[in-house]
């Protein structure tokens, strides 16, 4: 699923970076300009990663993707959006566009 979402976002003109875990995510955010982060809630450390991201980059937009049909309550106040993985990848794209604007392929 990650591969499909990455291809969709890159096709739409977004630059996609990936990090596995809290330390890799925080390191990446320190070294790369990032407008928005997408966090996979299935990761066991999702709440800790979201908190670390917001601590280091409090103004960074953060969207969580999850198989759950309900918003994970332990992320209240930490994230700007939530999208169920059971929905079409286009739903994630629309949520990202709402938060940071649409990227045209000519902007890539």
LINTAUR-V571480 format. One record per run of one state. SS is the DSSP state (H for helix, E for strand, C for the rest). FROM is the first residue (numbers start at 1). LEN is the number of residues. Records with the same first field share a line. If there is no record, write none. Layout:
# LINTAUR-V571480
SS=FROM-LEN  FROM-LEN
This chain:
# LINTAUR-V571480
C=1-1  12-10  32-4  41-5  57-4  67-6  76-5  85-4  101-4  108-1
H=2-10  22-10  46-11  73-3  89-12  105-3
E=36-5  61-6  81-4
